[in-house]
Amino acid sequence: MKILADFNLSELTEELAKFNLPKYKAAQVFKWVLRGVDFDGMTDIDKNTRNLLKQNFIAVPLDIETKLVSKDKTQKYLYKLYDGNVIEGVLMNYKYGKTLCVSTQIGCRMGCKFCASTLNGLVRSLTAGEILAQVIVANRINGGTIEKREITNIVLMGSGEPFDNYENVVKFLKNANAPEGLNISYRNISLSTCGLVPEMKAFADLELPINLTISLHSPYDERRKEIMPIANKYSIAEITQAAKYYFEKTKRRVIFEYTLIEGQNDSEKDARRLAELVRGFSSHINLIRLNPVKERGLKATKEDKAQKFLEMLEKMNVSATIRRQMGVDINGACGQLRNSYLEKNAER
Ligand code: SAH
């Protein structure tokens, strides 16, 4: 069955015309979908039409199965999809608004050694509408509307590698940005990749002013290969070249994610090499202490050592910050909540 949230307004108009539904009805249905309302709640659509739609489409392809609220007010959602699969999302509160972290795949096949999303491999990629529906539903349950959105920012940093699902992710971004859709500015969207170079370049060519974040985690290719299998395919030199190209095309400062893992990437030598790597182009380094995943056996760099790492970078005039850890008490790291759900269900 087709998912209504996958269509933009003109595509939906065309699709519903096949059922002899007029343009104005397509516009009404489109609004309901953006509000996260299922067929039964579409009060200005007559019953016959609603039944027709029900037989042929899925409106909003997911809903919230579990919601956890952290001491710091971070919310974590476990979404259940219409096919029974589960994915997760995190909502973080900042002074400027609310940022929703969305998943782009069910599981992940990149295999990063510290990440929980990849423990059970990739189940499948999400469609554009399944990604958008995470925003729609989170907005709805936080009291947001289309005109007055509660979700102001989106980060594609949940489970999955966005560029391993390139077409659907690009369609999602365009639909989320569409003025007749949720109308979210590209500047309020960040996409994080583990470094798929050809897709980074193709994405740059689209010239969308989206913030690109690259998961680096070590300035050395050899160490990177040990913690991120994708490093066997693309070198750091190729990644930084693609990052520069992205900056030239979009004029957006590129951000490097650097998860600090004890004894793996947190030495003085690492900091120096990292500084050399980013010298001379507009970038920023986001340090985050590892959120330990029990199956992985890796430890976070201690707080004082992380602080020293930051100071070393600052001394070398590198723009860097340590990201606050949020929602640690509620399985905040990618994939942790889904895994505990899968484990529990397997026990049953
Ligand atoms: N696949 C994409 C996006 C998902 S992960 C990517 O690799 O960028 C979003 C960020 O969280 C990445 O930088 C990732 O490396 C990091 N991350 C994953 N698990 C983590 C953990 N347990 N602790 C800290 N950071 C983690």
Boltz pocket constraint, residues with backbone or C-beta under 6 A from the ligand:
constraints:
  - pocket:
      binder: B
      contacts: [[A, 110], [A, 112], [A, 114], [A, 115], [A, 116], [A, 156], [A, 157], [A, 158], [A, 159], [A, 160], [A, 161], [A, 162], [A, 192], [A, 193], [A, 194], [A, 213], [A, 214], [A, 215], [A, 257], [A, 258], [A, 259], [A, 288], [A, 289], [A, 290], [A, 291], [A, 292], [A, 293], [A, 333], [A, 334]]
      max_distance: 6.0
